[in-house]
Amino acid sequence: MPINIPNALTLMRILLIPVLVVVFYVPFQGHWLVAAGIFTLAAVTDWFDGYLARRLGQMTAFGAFLDPVADKLMVSVALVLLVERHDTILFTLAACVIIGREIVVSALREWMAELGQRTSVAVSYVGKVKTALQMIAVIGLLAVNPSRDAGWLLGVCYVLLYSAAILTLWSMMAYLRAAARVIRARDEESKRLDSL
């Protein structure tokens, strides 16, 4: 298992997850902001480790596997924590959509990779916008205490999260359509070969 600088940053992101959980629950002064800072650090290292891997020529199979796992773990844990704090049906539905999509798309990518078609479900531009909105929303929601008058900031964070959830469904449908084309083509090829 090669540990270079990008992979070390990815591992650090995973190690920050239990730290985030502890800080979220321990009631010290300003723990909301510290939790948001931890998530922000993770989000920055997510961009930075990919940049360094390309820049330093340190892209590895281990890093390609671990990076999306670290991202999905961090976002999923943060959303689960936030569902407790923002216990409304709309918030819970948005969190379920985002987490559910990650599970579906991860399984789809793994399956398509087995078929040699992984590039058919590569990350899209909509997926990148969704990720950006989601990260900003989660940082803001971690920083705001909803039991106090959070005002406009909380409203903006909700709008960003719901927008990310909508884009999540949109990008998931695009991935499923791309996979369906590959499946249809393989089925047609299989039928053609059977008829020979």
C-alpha positions in Angstrom: 0.0 0.0 0.0 1.9 3.1 -1.2 1.7 6.0 1.2 2.6 9.2 -0.6 1.5 12.8 0.2 -1.9 12.6 -1.6 -2.7 9.2 0.0 -1.7 10.5 3.4 -4.1 13.5 3.0 -6.9 11.1 2.0 -6.2 8.9 5.1 -6.1 12.0 7.2 -9.6 12.9 5.9 -10.9 9.5 7.1 -9.2 9.9 10.5 -11.0 13.3 10.9 -14.4 11.6 10.8 -14.4 10.4 14.5 -12.9 13.8 15.5 -15.9 15.5 13.7 -18.4 13.3 15.6 -16.8 14.0 19.0 -16.6 17.7 18.4 -20.2 17.8 17.2 -21.4 16.3 20.4 -19.1 17.7 23.1 -20.8 20.9 24.3 -17.9 23.4 24.6 -18.0 27.0 23.6 -17.9 27.3 19.8 -18.0 23.6 19.0 -20.3 24.3 16.1 -17.6 26.4 14.4 -14.9 23.8 15.2 -17.0 21.1 13.6 -17.5 23.3 10.6 -13.7 23.9 10.5 -12.9 20.2 10.6 -15.3 19.5 7.7 -13.8 22.5 5.8 -10.3 21.1 6.3 -11.5 17.7 4.9 -13.2 19.4 1.9 -10.0 21.3 1.1 -7.8 18.2 1.4 -10.2 16.5 -1.0 -9.4 19.0 -3.7 -5.7 19.3 -2.7 -4.9 15.5 -2.7 -6.2 15.1 -6.2 -4.3 18.2 -7.3 -1.1 16.9 -5.7 -1.5 13.4 -7.1 -1.7 14.8 -10.7 1.0 17.5 -10.1 3.5 15.1 -8.5 2.7 12.2 -10.7 1.7 10.2 -7.6 -1.6 8.8 -8.9 -2.0 5.2 -7.6 -4.7 2.5 -7.7 -4.9 2.7 -3.9 -5.5 6.5 -4.0 -8.1 6.1 -6.8 -10.0 3.7 -4.6 -9.6 5.5 -1.3 -10.3 9.1 -2.3 -14.0 8.6 -3.2 -14.5 6.4 -0.2 -13.1 9.1 2.1 -15.4 11.7 0.4 -18.5 9.6 0.8 -17.8 8.7 4.4 -17.2 12.2 5.5 -20.3 13.6 3.7 -22.5 10.8 4.9 -21.4 11.0 8.5 -21.9 14.8 8.5 -25.4 14.5 7.0 -26.4 11.9 9.6 -25.2 14.2 12.4 -27.1 17.1 10.8 -30.3 15.1 10.5 -30.4 14.9 14.3 -29.9 18.7 14.6 -32.3 19.6 11.8 -35.1 17.1 12.4 -37.5 18.0 9.6 -38.9 15.8 6.9 -37.5 17.9 4.1 -34.0 17.9 5.6 -34.1 14.2 6.2 -35.4 13.5 2.7 -32.6 15.6 1.2 -30.0 13.7 3.3 -31.4 10.3 2.4 -31.4 11.3 -1.3 -27.8 12.4 -1.2 -26.6 9.3 0.8 -28.7 6.9 -1.3 -27.4 8.3 -4.5 -23.8 7.8 -3.4 -24.5 4.1 -2.7 -26.3 3.6 -6.0 -23.6 5.4 -8.1 -20.8 3.7 -6.3 -22.3 0.2 -6.9 -23.0 1.2 -10.5 -19.4 2.3 -11.1 -18.1 -0.9 -9.6 -20.3 -3.0 -11.7 -19.5 -1.0 -14.9 -15.8 -1.4 -14.1 -16.3 -5.1 -14.1 -17.7 -4.8 -17.6 -14.8 -2.6 -18.6 -17.0 0.4 -19.0 -16.1 2.5 -16.0 -15.6 5.6 -18.2 -19.3 5.4 -19.1 -20.1 6.5 -15.6 -17.3 9.0 -15.0 -17.9 12.1 -12.9 -20.0 14.7 -14.8 -20.1 18.5 -14.6 -23.4 18.3 -12.8 -21.9 16.0 -10.2 -19.1 18.5 -9.6 -21.6 21.3 -9.1 -23.7 19.1 -6.8 -20.6 18.3 -4.7 -19.7 22.0 -4.4 -23.2 23.0 -3.3 -23.3 20.1 -0.9 -19.9 20.9 0.7 -20.8 24.6 1.2 -24.3 23.6 2.6 -22.8 21.1 5.1 -20.1 23.6 6.2 -22.7 26.3 6.9 -25.1 23.9 8.6 -22.4 22.6 10.9 -21.5 26.2 11.8 -25.0 27.3 12.6 -26.8 26.5 15.8 -30.5 26.1 14.7 -31.7 26.4 18.3 -30.7 30.1 18.1 -31.9 32.6 15.6 -29.8 31.6 12.7 -31.6 33.9 10.3 -30.8 34.1 6.6 -27.7 31.9 6.8 -29.7 28.8 7.8 -32.1 29.5 5.0 -29.3 29.8 2.4 -27.8 26.5 3.7 -31.2 24.8 3.3 -31.6 26.1 -0.2 -28.0 24.9 -1.1 -28.7 21.5 0.4 -32.0 21.0 -1.4 -30.4 22.2 -4.7 -27.6 19.6 -4.2 -30.3 16.9 -3.5 -32.1 17.9 -6.8 -28.8 17.8 -8.8 -28.0 14.5 -7.0 -31.1 12.9 -8.5 -30.4 14.5 -11.9 -26.8 13.2 -12.0 -27.8 9.8 -10.8 -30.4 9.5 -13.6 -27.6 10.5 -16.1 -25.4 7.7 -14.8 -28.2 5.2 -14.9 -29.0 6.2 -18.6 -25.4 5.8 -19.5 -25.3 2.4 -17.9 -28.6 1.4 -19.6 -27.1 2.2 -23.0 -24.1 -0.1 -22.2 -26.4 -2.8 -21.0 -28.6 -2.6 -24.1 -25.6 -2.8 -26.4 -24.2 -5.8 -24.5 -27.6 -7.5 -24.7 -27.9 -6.9 -28.4 -24.4 -8.2 -29.0 -25.2 -11.3 -26.9 -28.4 -11.9 -28.9 -26.5 -11.4 -32.2 -23.8 -13.9 -31.2 -26.5 -16.4 -30.1 -28.2 -16.2 -33.4 -25.0 -17.1 -35.4 
